[in-house]
């Protein structure tokens, strides 16, 4: 069928062609918009996940870690000795290098300097703790330990245990012998107390002059307590007149020894005979104690050298006025006292 001036088939073909074009345009716009949105999404995601690695070589470890934290990066730390003590604690190497673009959350390998190997830990096992302590003190005083202070110090308090080794012998140490050290190191030690409940033989002091009795006490390694009383008939002045336990008795090493000394027959005008008393720190085993006097002439006089477990320390002395009494333990001065003229009342105990 045909209308005047129009061809119906041509009209239908025209409409169908424009419809297909419209649909194609709509689909193309949708695809284009979707692709653009997808590109924007990936660009936004990519920007949020990427970051630049900071250059932290040569910086202190603390500062470097803060910079990595800001960039949402995580460290993987390795330690290494270097050629200079000034490098200690600084970043020597990093991977990836500074300026590299990486995803946030990545680990950055850091090589941190331990400084130079200054020394190795000596083998102290089997040595006496007092000797080791004095040796380390001498090194510190000589300046051989380095500018940062003593290289090796002894960690306090010490640990003790009973053993068959002599009291004071080092049984264990940490760090172990031969360990490399690059800075000040605290040495943890386990010290022998000696055999548990060890026995000693009490020296026979009765009848000995005071100076001879003090010399005998040098090897006792037990607590002792002196007292002084007036000389009685038949007794030798300034000598040991009684003791407990008796001489030659075998007793536990922690048994205190009581010693009574008689007073001198006479004293010079400038002399003092008296009893020195001082409370020493208690020790897990007897330590070297030196009791001496600095005379007015400048001469040093040793009165007693012994190993003492601590507690009350008493020793009689006869010295000129103006002398200075000095008590030391393990080489460390505990007290010093200058002698003055005595009071009118004698210090002697009447037994």
URDAQUI-V488980 format. One record per residue. N is the residue number from 1. RES is the residue in one small letter. OMEGA is omega in whole degrees, -180 to 180 (NA if undefined). Layout:
N:RES:OMEGA, N:RES:OMEGA
This chain:
1:x:-177, 2:x:175, 3:x:-178, 4:x:178, 5:x:-179, 6:x:174, 7:x:-174, 8:x:179, 9:x:-179, 10:x:180, 11:x:-179, 12:x:179, 13:x:-180, 14:x:-179, 15:x:-179, 16:x:-180, 17:x:180, 18:x:178, 19:x:179, 20:x:179, 21:x:-180, 22:x:-180, 23:x:180, 24:x:179, 25:x:180, 26:x:179, 27:x:180, 28:x:178, 29:x:179, 30:x:180, 31:x:-179, 32:x:179, 33:x:179, 34:x:179, 35:x:179, 36:x:179, 37:x:179, 38:x:179, 39:x:178, 40:x:-180, 41:x:-178, 42:x:178, 43:x:180, 44:x:-180, 45:x:-179, 46:x:180, 47:x:-178, 48:x:-175, 49:x:-176, 50:x:179, 51:x:-179, 52:x:179, 53:x:178, 54:x:176, 55:x:-174, 56:x:177, 57:x:-180, 58:x:-179, 59:x:176, 60:x:-176, 61:x:-178, 62:x:179, 63:x:-179, 64:x:-180, 65:x:178, 66:x:180, 67:x:178, 68:x:180, 69:x:178, 70:x:-179, 71:x:-179, 72:x:176, 73:x:-174, 74:x:-176, 75:x:166, 76:x:-168, 77:x:171, 78:x:180, 79:x:180, 80:x:174, 81:x:180, 82:x:-175, 83:x:-177, 84:x:178, 85:x:-180, 86:x:179, 87:x:-172, 88:x:178, 89:x:180, 90:x:-179, 91:x:178, 92:x:-178, 93:x:174, 94:x:178, 95:x:3, 96:x:-180, 97:x:177, 98:x:-179, 99:x:179, 100:x:177, 101:x:-179, 102:x:176, 103:x:176, 104:x:-179, 105:x:-180, 106:x:176, 107:x:178, 108:x:-180, 109:x:-180, 110:x:173, 111:x:-175, 112:x:-178, 113:x:171, 114:x:-175, 115:x:-180, 116:x:173, 117:x:-177, 118:x:-176, 119:x:174, 120:x:-178, 121:x:-180, 122:x:176, 123:x:-180, 124:x:-177, 125:x:179, 126:x:180, 127:x:179, 128:x:-176, 129:x:-179, 130:x:178, 131:x:-180, 132:x:180, 133:x:-179, 134:x:179, 135:x:180, 136:x:177, 137:x:179, 138:x:178, 139:x:180, 140:x:-179, 141:x:-178, 142:x:180, 143:x:-179, 144:x:-176, 145:x:-180, 146:x:-175, 147:x:-178, 148:x:-178, 149:x:-179, 150:x:-179, 151:x:180, 152:x:176, 153:x:179, 154:x:-179, 155:x:178, 156:x:-1, 157:x:177, 158:x:176, 159:x:-176, 160:x:172, 161:x:178, 162:x:177, 163:x:177, 164:x:176, 165:x:178, 166:x:179, 167:x:179, 168:x:-179, 169:x:180, 170:x:-178, 171:x:-178, 172:x:176, 173:x:177, 174:x:7, 175:x:-179, 176:x:177, 177:x:178, 178:x:179, 179:x:177, 180:x:176, 181:x:-178, 182:x:-180, 183:x:-179, 184:x:-175, 185:x:176, 186:x:-175, 187:x:177, 188:x:-175, 189:x:170, 190:x:-172, 191:x:178, 192:x:171, 193:x:-172, 194:x:180, 195:x:180, 196:x:179, 197:x:178, 198:x:-176, 199:x:176, 200:x:176, 201:x:-176, 202:x:178, 203:x:178, 204:x:-174, 205:x:-175, 206:x:-180, 207:x:-179, 208:x:170, 209:x:-175, 210:x:-177, 211:x:179, 212:x:179, 213:x:178, 214:x:178, 215:x:179, 216:x:-178, 217:x:-177, 218:x:-175, 219:x:-175, 220:x:-177, 221:x:179, 222:x:176, 223:x:178, 224:x:-180, 225:x:178, 226:x:167, 227:x:-177, 228:x:173, 229:x:180, 230:x:179, 231:x:179, 232:x:-179, 233:x:179, 234:x:179, 235:x:178, 236:x:180, 237:x:175, 238:x:179, 239:x:180, 240:x:-178, 241:x:178, 242:x:176, 243:x:177, 244:x:-3, 245:x:-179, 246:x:178, 247:x:180, 248:x:177, 249:x:177, 250:x:-174, 251:x:174, 252:x:-174, 253:x:179, 254:x:177, 255:x:179, 256:x:-180, 257:x:179, 258:x:-175, 259:x:179, 260:x:-178, 261:x:178, 262:x:-179, 263:x:178, 264:x:179, 265:x:-179, 266:x:179, 267:x:173, 268:x:-175, 269:x:-177, 270:x:-177, 271:x:176, 272:x:171, 273:x:-173, 274:x:-178, 275:x:176, 276:x:180, 277:x:178, 278:x:180, 279:x:-180, 280:x:173, 281:x:178, 282:x:-176, 283:x:179, 284:x:176, 285:x:-177, 286:x:178, 287:x:-180, 288:x:179, 289:x:179, 290:x:176, 291:x:-175, 292:x:-179, 293:x:172, 294:x:-174, 295:x:178, 296:x:179, 297:x:-177, 298:x:180, 299:x:175, 300:x:-180, 301:x:177, 302:x:179, 303:x:-179, 304:x:171, 305:x:-176, 306:x:172, 307:x:-173, 308:x:-178, 309:x:-179, 310:x:-174, 311:x:-178, 312:x:-179, 313:x:-179, 314:x:179, 315:x:173, 316:x:178, 317:x:174, 318:x:-171, 319:x:176, 320:x:176, 321:x:-178, 322:x:175, 323:x:178, 324:x:177, 325:x:-178, 326:x:178, 327:x:-179, 328:x:175, 329:x:-178, 330:x:177, 331:x:-180, 332:x:-178, 333:x:-179, 334:x:-180, 335:x:170, 336:x:-176, 337:x:178, 338:x:-178, 339:x:176, 340:x:180, 341:x:-176, 342:x:174, 343:x:-177, 344:x:-177, 345:x:179, 346:x:-178, 347:x:-171, 348:x:178, 349:x:180, 350:x:-178, 351:x:NA
